[in-house]
Amino acid sequence: MSSIDSKLPSVGTTIFSVMTQLAEQHGAINLSQGFPEFDPPAGLLERARHYIRERCHQYQPMAGALPLREAIAGKLAASYGVHADPEGAVTVTSGATEALFCAIQAVVRPGDEVIVFDPAYDSYEPSVALAGGRTVHLPLAPPAFAIDWDRLRDALGDRTRLVIVNSPHNPTGAILSRADLDRLAELLRPYGCYVLADEVYEHIVFDGEAHATVLAQPELAERSFAVFSFGKTYHATGWKLGYCVAPKALTAELRKVHQYVTFASAGPLQLALADFLAAHPEHHLELPAFYQKKRDRFAELLAGTRFAVTPARGTYFQLADYGAIADEDDVAFARRLTIEHGVAAIPISVFYDEPPPTKLLRFCFAKEPATLEAAAERLGAL
Ligand SMILES: Cc1ncc(COP(=O)(O)O)c(C=O)c1O
């Protein structure tokens, strides 16, 4: 057969896999891909072993194991005072990635416009393209990476079907406040569009700030899919479990897609999480302090280098400016840093449709202190 007429001609291998592979090839310290260097809590692992021993190996319900959906509803009530019906509003998915994909496929039709804010997580645009939609990119300007509300007002229109927001924000560490969500609700009021809120880093917020979820903003809650990830909160990214919370009618549409994408996610792991969430609500309450310590340590270590840092407000990523060190673009610099200096990071231009002339790399600090120290020593040599 001759060449394939690709449905995703501009999609290559994701930068996360590219940089991780390069790090492995060159024995570099890998601060590129976002995964913790430590294990999930021992109690959670014990529950997973229990359910594997207990022969829970067959399909769970399509919407997710009911005890897990009930535990999620309990967590939402305790964390945000939000009431979510475990039967009709909560769907367990194979990672947040699947929830994002299903939500997009559920509502976006050919010709629809989907607004994203750049730098944007890289799974959004290909999912929109597969649904036949068109992605409209609005820039978040450094150093605060805040939404430009005037530009959003100008971009909204009758063709807008979906607005995707991400807070805490990967890769910049910016967060949306409740006032930002109120502003968003006000701007969307004349339109019938939906919101997809990627809140996978909900529990990694620093300096005493609180995460503002769309689920607690009444107008947004009515039109939103809110997406969460157990991988981020329980140090288990490889388990690929997440969930989507949305009003009943939107959930019904999302499930129509979900049932033919994966149908159901890993059974023993769902049951293990259900037990652990019920028994250990303190786990996620400890995350802000746990990660803030790492953020502060990494910033302190970078202060001894020529990288410039504005501390992240959330997520386990830190942007660092290498403008004082090199002139080359961020992709070239990230490659050189990995190959010649033994530290892998993510160039942030890959998260943009039209990258601005910034010199920023994203480092993941979800690592043990010794790893961060070893990385900083290498970065200090530049
Ligand atoms: C902003 C954002 N959304 C979604 C995901 C995907 O989450 P999951 O691993 O649960 O699919 C990630 C993972 O890095 C992320 O950073």
The ligand as an SDF file (V2000), in Angstrom:
LIG
                    3D

 16 16  0  0  0  0  0  0  0  0999 V2000
   -2.5420   18.4280   32.5730 C   0  0  0  0  0  0  0  0  0  0  0  0
   -2.6440   16.9510   32.4880 C   0  0  0  0  0  0  0  0  0  0  0  0
   -3.7900   16.3940   32.1250 N   0  0  0  0  0  0  0  0  0  0  0  0
   -3.9250   15.0570   32.0210 C   0  0  0  0  0  0  0  0  0  0  0  0
   -2.8800   14.2120   32.2920 C   0  0  0  0  0  0  0  0  0  0  0  0
   -3.0650   12.7200   32.1320 C   0  0  0  0  0  0  0  0  0  0  0  0
   -3.3540   12.0900   33.3330 O   0  0  0  0  0  0  0  0  0  0  0  0
   -3.4160   10.4890   33.4080 P   0  0  0  0  0  0  0  0  0  0  0  0
   -2.0350    9.9830   33.5510 O   0  0  0  0  0  0  0  0  0  0  0  0
   -4.2900   10.2120   34.6040 O   0  0  0  0  0  0  0  0  0  0  0  0
   -4.0450   10.0040   32.1430 O   0  0  0  0  0  0  0  0  0  0  0  0
   -1.6510   14.7570   32.6680 C   0  0  0  0  0  0  0  0  0  0  0  0
   -0.4940   13.8560   32.9120 C   0  0  0  0  0  0  0  0  0  0  0  0
    0.6320   14.2630   32.8420 O   0  0  0  0  0  0  0  0  0  0  0  0
   -1.5370   16.1580   32.7810 C   0  0  0  0  0  0  0  0  0  0  0  0
   -0.3720   16.7160   33.1310 O   0  0  0  0  0  0  0  0  0  0  0  0
  1  2  1  0
  2  3  1  0
  2 15  2  0
  3  4  2  0
  4  5  1  0
  5  6  1  0
  5 12  2  0
  6  7  1  0
  7  8  1  0
  8  9  2  0
  8 10  1  0
  8 11  1  0
 12 13  1  0
 12 15  1  0
 13 14  2  0
 15 16  1  0
M  END
$$$$
